[in-house]
């Protein structure tokens, strides 16, 4: 099982979109500063996630969400 997730920084109004096979472990890595692109905005919390059967489906959905990040469709997901 794979998940697409959206994180929100508790420090600043920033979002991060990704996919993983283990959301709990991945969130811990983000909050531990092991991801350079998210390190400066810790701590993070999961505000949205979707489950997928394959990594390819999860990646495709991640790219779709990233394509409308900041737009109305993105805001609908996070509200």
Secondary structure per residue as TSV (DSSP state, phi and psi in degrees):
chain	resnum	aa	ss	phi	psi
A	1	X	-	360.0	138.2
A	2	X	E	-125.5	152.4
A	3	X	E	-126.3	144.2
A	4	X	E	-101.0	137.7
A	5	X	E	-138.9	155.3
A	6	X	E	-122.6	127.0
A	7	X	E	-104.4	150.2
A	8	X	E	-123.5	132.0
A	9	X	E	-73.6	133.8
A	10	X	S	-81.8	-14.1
A	11	X	S	-86.6	-46.0
A	12	X	S	-135.2	163.8
A	13	X	S	-79.8	74.8
A	14	X	-	-126.7	151.1
A	15	X	E	-126.0	151.9
A	16	X	E	-136.1	134.1
A	17	X	E	-116.7	132.5
A	18	X	E	-155.0	-178.6
A	19	X	E	-137.8	154.3
A	20	X	E	-160.7	164.6
A	21	X	S	-96.1	-7.7
A	22	X	-	-149.8	94.6
A	23	X	H	-65.3	-39.0
A	24	X	H	-63.6	-45.3
A	25	X	H	-66.1	-39.7
A	26	X	H	-67.5	-40.6
A	27	X	H	-62.2	-41.0
A	28	X	H	-61.4	-39.5
A	29	X	H	-65.4	-42.2
A	30	X	H	-60.5	-46.4
A	31	X	H	-74.0	-18.3
A	32	X	T	-86.9	-3.4
A	33	X	T	82.2	19.5
A	34	X	-	-84.5	-3.5
A	35	X	S	-115.3	114.6
A	36	X	T	-61.5	-34.9
A	37	X	T	-73.4	-16.2
A	38	X	T	-114.7	-6.5
A	39	X	G	-56.3	-42.3
A	40	X	G	-73.1	-10.9
A	41	X	G	-114.1	17.0
A	42	X	-	-66.6	151.9
A	43	X	-	-84.0	160.3
A	44	X	E	-116.1	152.6
A	45	X	E	-135.3	148.3
A	46	X	E	-77.9	126.2
A	47	X	E	-113.5	-9.9
A	48	X	E	-161.1	142.9
A	49	X	E	-154.2	152.8
A	50	X	E	-134.3	146.0
A	51	X	E	-101.2	144.4
A	52	X	E	-138.9	152.6
A	53	X	S	-79.7	-28.7
A	54	X	S	-125.4	154.1
A	55	X	H	-64.7	-36.0
A	56	X	H	-63.7	-41.9
A	57	X	H	-65.0	-41.0
A	58	X	H	-63.9	-43.3
A	59	X	H	-64.6	-41.5
A	60	X	H	-61.2	-41.6
A	61	X	H	-68.2	-39.1
A	62	X	H	-57.6	-46.5
A	63	X	H	-64.3	-36.3
A	64	X	H	-64.0	-46.7
A	65	X	H	-63.3	-42.4
A	66	X	H	-62.9	-29.4
A	67	X	H	-69.0	-24.3
A	68	X	T	-117.8	23.4
A	69	X	T	-59.5	131.6
A	70	X	T	90.6	-15.1
A	71	X	S	-90.5	-174.2
A	72	X	H	-61.7	-41.3
A	73	X	H	-63.3	-39.2
A	74	X	H	-65.2	-45.6
A	75	X	H	-61.7	-34.4
A	76	X	H	-63.7	-40.0
A	77	X	H	-64.0	-41.5
A	78	X	H	-89.1	-5.5
A	79	X	-	-93.4	360.0
